[in-house]
Amino acid sequence: MSETLDTAGATAMLRAVAQAVIDQTDVLTDADLAIGDGDHGVGMRRGFEATLEALQSPPDTVEAAFKAAGTAIMSQTGGAAGAIFGTFFRSGAKAFAGRDAVDGASFAAFLETGLEAVLKRGGVTEGQKTIIDALAPAARAARAAAGGSLADVTAAAAQGALDGVEATRAMIATTGKARSLGERSIGHPDPGAISVSLILVAARDFVAAA
């Protein structure tokens, strides 16, 4: 188990994250079919396939690796998901500026910085059945664990996201395509929140195995 990840390690983690999202395309598609138009899985697959391609050339810094992932996602995912997840990674990358490794504190800062940027861009808050309902509790959990190791922080973040996904089941969608369903959206988890949990669970698993 690694306490920190250098640039090569961070790049490998991002590649593992991308592959995890790609592998769950059908899960994301089915989740989106329940309350949306079903295109979330395919869009995320495109974005994270582009991430794998972008990271074939080793970035010079941790910040550059995360920014490259965000740029690929933003350019290839399409729709709101591309803008949101691209913003999350590109803005969150600033937390690694001037650092040569990812540790627990900087990973927590990455989540917080990315969350802040998404909140500004999306104009949504917690409780509206969106990505925020997984990302915000993940960031809070990571911050609470930030005095510990990278493994501690990624594990806390992943659990926060998973708990957030479960919480979205009881929420009524008040924004996005699912808004038109009203109370019929109850009982279904938010696809964007599921994507957040996939990303953070994959990061947790990579760090645990590193």
FIFI-498960 format. One record per residue (C-alpha): z, x, y; residue in one letter. Coordinates in Angstrom, 3 decimals, m for minus. Layout:
FIFI-498960
+----------+----------+----------+---+
:       zz :       xx :       yy : r :
+----------+----------+----------+---+
:        Z :        X :        Y : A :
...
+----------+----------+----------+---+
//
This chain:
FIFI-498960
+----------+----------+----------+---+
:       zz :       xx :       yy : r :
+----------+----------+----------+---+
:    0.000 :    0.000 :    0.000 : M :
:   m1.117 :    1.509 :    3.289 : S :
:    1.086 :    1.456 :    6.411 : E :
:   m1.951 :    1.894 :    8.647 : T :
:   m5.737 :    1.740 :    8.382 : L :
:   m7.914 :    4.332 :   10.091 : D :
:  m11.390 :    3.424 :   11.347 : T :
:  m12.941 :    3.732 :    7.887 : A :
:  m10.145 :    1.642 :    6.391 : G :
:  m10.415 :   m1.014 :    9.087 : A :
:  m14.164 :   m1.186 :    8.540 : T :
:  m13.641 :   m1.578 :    4.795 : A :
:  m11.140 :   m4.369 :    5.468 : M :
:  m13.631 :   m6.194 :    7.682 : L :
:  m16.261 :   m5.878 :    4.966 : R :
:  m13.808 :   m7.342 :    2.442 : A :
:  m13.060 :  m10.184 :    4.847 : V :
:  m16.766 :  m10.863 :    5.309 : A :
:  m17.375 :  m10.937 :    1.571 : Q :
:  m14.444 :  m13.320 :    1.059 : A :
:  m15.901 :  m15.792 :    3.555 : V :
:  m19.360 :  m15.509 :    1.999 : I :
:  m17.887 :  m16.132 :   m1.458 : D :
:  m16.288 :  m19.377 :   m0.244 : Q :
:  m19.404 :  m20.875 :    1.348 : T :
:  m19.291 :  m23.917 :   m0.935 : D :
:  m15.604 :  m24.549 :   m0.192 : V :
:  m16.309 :  m24.522 :    3.537 : L :
:  m19.376 :  m26.715 :    3.105 : T :
:  m17.442 :  m29.322 :    1.125 : D :
:  m14.622 :  m29.304 :    3.675 : A :
:  m17.091 :  m29.846 :    6.501 : D :
:  m18.961 :  m32.585 :    4.660 : L :
:  m15.709 :  m34.550 :    4.557 : A :
:  m15.303 :  m34.696 :    8.347 : I :
:  m18.401 :  m33.079 :    9.861 : G :
:  m22.084 :  m32.491 :    9.205 : D :
:  m21.631 :  m29.971 :    6.409 : G :
:  m23.144 :  m26.940 :    8.125 : D :
:  m19.972 :  m24.878 :    8.613 : H :
:  m20.199 :  m23.029 :    5.300 : G :
:  m23.814 :  m21.966 :    5.746 : V :
:  m23.200 :  m20.934 :    9.339 : G :
:  m20.188 :  m18.819 :    8.419 : M :
:  m22.102 :  m17.235 :    5.568 : R :
:  m24.897 :  m16.216 :    7.952 : R :
:  m22.438 :  m14.769 :   10.422 : G :
:  m20.508 :  m12.763 :    7.890 : F :
:  m23.631 :  m11.559 :    6.093 : E :
:  m24.669 :  m10.220 :    9.498 : A :
:  m21.230 :   m8.610 :    9.760 : T :
:  m21.768 :   m6.757 :    6.484 : L :
:  m25.105 :   m5.524 :    7.779 : E :
:  m23.653 :   m4.490 :   11.138 : A :
:  m20.916 :   m2.476 :    9.449 : L :
:  m23.280 :   m0.518 :    7.231 : Q :
:  m23.400 :    2.056 :   10.020 : S :
:  m19.813 :    3.346 :   10.304 : P :
:  m18.333 :    2.503 :   13.730 : P :
:  m16.729 :    5.312 :   15.727 : D :
:  m13.469 :    3.450 :   16.437 : T :
:  m11.389 :    0.564 :   15.156 : V :
:  m12.172 :   m1.349 :   18.339 : E :
:  m15.897 :   m0.824 :   17.792 : A :
:  m15.643 :   m2.102 :   14.212 : A :
:  m13.996 :   m5.366 :   15.232 : F :
:  m16.361 :   m5.768 :   18.184 : K :
:  m19.380 :   m5.235 :   15.923 : A :
:  m18.088 :   m7.946 :   13.596 : A :
:  m17.632 :  m10.336 :   16.500 : G :
:  m21.083 :   m9.642 :   17.900 : T :
:  m22.707 :  m10.268 :   14.514 : A :
:  m20.793 :  m13.501 :   14.026 : I :
:  m21.610 :  m14.719 :   17.525 : M :
:  m25.316 :  m13.989 :   17.178 : S :
:  m25.915 :  m15.339 :   13.671 : Q :
:  m23.404 :  m18.081 :   12.846 : T :
:  m24.713 :  m20.598 :   15.333 : G :
:  m23.029 :  m23.607 :   16.895 : G :
:  m19.442 :  m23.814 :   18.043 : A :
:  m18.196 :  m21.737 :   15.101 : A :
:  m20.329 :  m18.780 :   16.152 : G :
:  m18.986 :  m18.882 :   19.684 : A :
:  m15.369 :  m19.346 :   18.586 : I :
:  m15.164 :  m16.805 :   15.768 : F :
:  m17.344 :  m14.346 :   17.658 : G :
:  m15.062 :  m14.618 :   20.677 : T :
:  m12.008 :  m14.207 :   18.465 : F :
:  m13.167 :  m10.916 :   16.970 : F :
:  m14.792 :   m9.492 :   20.104 : R :
:  m11.851 :  m10.265 :   22.379 : S :
:   m9.255 :   m9.435 :   19.748 : G :
:  m10.869 :   m6.008 :   19.361 : A :
:   m9.409 :   m5.059 :   22.759 : K :
:   m5.992 :   m4.834 :   21.102 : A :
:   m7.217 :   m1.669 :   19.376 : F :
:   m8.510 :    0.078 :   22.511 : A :
:   m7.449 :    3.712 :   22.508 : G :
:   m5.962 :    3.446 :   19.014 : R :
:   m7.205 :    5.388 :   16.020 : D :
:   m5.595 :    3.125 :   13.424 : A :
:   m4.502 :   m0.443 :   12.725 : V :
:   m0.762 :   m0.927 :   12.250 : D :
:    1.415 :   m4.021 :   12.128 : G :
:    1.971 :   m4.253 :   15.875 : A :
:   m1.693 :   m3.828 :   16.793 : S :
:   m2.809 :   m6.373 :   14.187 : F :
:   m0.371 :   m8.889 :   15.673 : A :
:   m1.757 :   m8.077 :   19.128 : A :
:   m5.294 :   m8.571 :   17.794 : F :
:   m4.431 :  m12.100 :   16.690 : L :
:   m2.714 :  m12.926 :   19.976 : E :
:   m5.509 :  m11.524 :   22.130 : T :
:   m8.177 :  m13.262 :   20.073 : G :
:   m6.258 :  m16.545 :   20.177 : L :
:   m5.887 :  m16.370 :   23.951 : E :
:   m9.637 :  m15.864 :   24.372 : A :
:  m10.473 :  m18.755 :   22.034 : V :
:   m8.068 :  m21.053 :   23.868 : L :
:   m9.733 :  m20.202 :   27.177 : K :
:  m13.221 :  m20.674 :   25.785 : R :
:  m12.635 :  m23.786 :   23.724 : G :
:  m10.400 :  m25.789 :   25.997 : G :
:   m8.391 :  m27.144 :   23.069 : V :
:   m4.723 :  m26.998 :   22.135 : T :
:   m2.717 :  m27.184 :   18.937 : E :
:   m2.607 :  m30.548 :   17.217 : G :
:   m6.278 :  m31.444 :   17.692 : Q :
:   m7.327 :  m30.473 :   14.146 : K :
:   m9.215 :  m27.286 :   14.964 : T :
:   m9.232 :  m23.547 :   14.250 : I :
:   m6.319 :  m23.280 :   16.701 : I :
:   m4.034 :  m25.084 :   14.260 : D :
:   m4.315 :  m22.162 :   11.835 : A :
:   m4.804 :  m19.333 :   14.309 : L :
:   m1.819 :  m20.113 :   16.550 : A :
:    0.783 :  m20.259 :   13.763 : P :
:   m0.764 :  m17.131 :   12.230 : A :
:   m0.379 :  m15.274 :   15.525 : A :
:    3.218 :  m16.441 :   15.940 : R :
:    4.102 :  m15.419 :   12.392 : A :
:    2.455 :  m12.029 :   12.878 : A :
:    4.374 :  m11.429 :   16.095 : R :
:    7.654 :  m12.337 :   14.391 : A :
:    6.889 :   m9.745 :   11.698 : A :
:    5.448 :   m7.120 :   14.062 : A :
:    8.438 :   m4.820 :   13.667 : G :
:    7.515 :   m4.359 :   10.025 : G :
:    4.634 :   m2.758 :    8.197 : S :
:    0.966 :   m3.729 :    8.349 : L :
:    1.453 :   m5.360 :    4.945 : A :
:    4.340 :   m7.424 :    6.338 : D :
:    2.319 :   m8.555 :    9.337 : V :
:   m0.850 :   m9.459 :    7.441 : T :
:    1.181 :  m11.342 :    4.837 : A :
:    3.018 :  m13.291 :    7.542 : A :
:   m0.238 :  m14.067 :    9.341 : A :
:   m1.912 :  m15.280 :    6.164 : A :
:    1.001 :  m17.568 :    5.338 : Q :
:    1.045 :  m18.911 :    8.875 : G :
:   m2.648 :  m19.745 :    8.611 : A :
:   m2.238 :  m21.394 :    5.196 : L :
:    0.621 :  m23.508 :    6.517 : D :
:   m1.532 :  m24.404 :    9.499 : G :
:   m4.412 :  m25.530 :    7.283 : V :
:   m2.059 :  m27.803 :    5.374 : E :
:   m0.738 :  m29.242 :    8.640 : A :
:   m4.261 :  m30.212 :    9.749 : T :
:   m4.469 :  m32.699 :    6.876 : R :
:   m2.117 :  m35.053 :    8.714 : A :
:   m3.832 :  m34.663 :   12.087 : M :
:   m6.352 :  m36.973 :   13.715 : I :
:   m9.362 :  m35.068 :   15.018 : A :
:   m9.648 :  m35.512 :   18.771 : T :
:  m12.388 :  m32.991 :   19.494 : T :
:  m15.656 :  m31.828 :   17.956 : G :
:  m17.845 :  m33.690 :   15.503 : K :
:  m14.896 :  m35.082 :   13.536 : A :
:  m13.614 :  m36.901 :   16.638 : R :
:  m15.786 :  m39.933 :   15.879 : S :
:  m13.936 :  m40.469 :   12.585 : L :
:  m10.622 :  m41.154 :   14.269 : G :
:   m7.961 :  m41.951 :   11.686 : E :
:  m10.473 :  m41.466 :    8.876 : R :
:  m10.151 :  m37.736 :    9.475 : S :
:   m6.556 :  m37.885 :    8.214 : I :
:   m6.130 :  m36.370 :    4.755 : G :
:   m8.793 :  m33.716 :    5.192 : H :
:   m8.071 :  m30.130 :    6.306 : P :
:  m10.059 :  m28.697 :    9.194 : D :
:  m12.946 :  m26.440 :    8.053 : P :
:  m12.440 :  m23.977 :   10.900 : G :
:   m8.767 :  m23.672 :   10.043 : A :
:   m9.716 :  m23.008 :    6.419 : I :
:  m12.014 :  m20.207 :    7.611 : S :
:   m9.119 :  m18.627 :    9.518 : V :
:   m7.003 :  m18.708 :    6.368 : S :
:   m9.792 :  m17.123 :    4.306 : L :
:  m10.100 :  m14.285 :    6.826 : I :
:   m6.387 :  m13.586 :    6.973 : L :
:   m5.753 :  m13.932 :    3.227 : V :
:   m8.569 :  m11.448 :    2.608 : A :
:   m7.050 :   m9.061 :    5.152 : A :
:   m3.632 :   m9.423 :    3.499 : R :
:   m5.046 :   m8.751 :    0.054 : D :
:   m6.994 :   m5.703 :    1.235 : F :
:   m3.945 :   m4.169 :    2.895 : V :
:   m1.760 :   m4.880 :   m0.137 : A :
:   m4.242 :   m3.084 :   m2.378 : A :
:   m4.983 :   m0.176 :   m0.004 : A :
+----------+----------+----------+---+
//
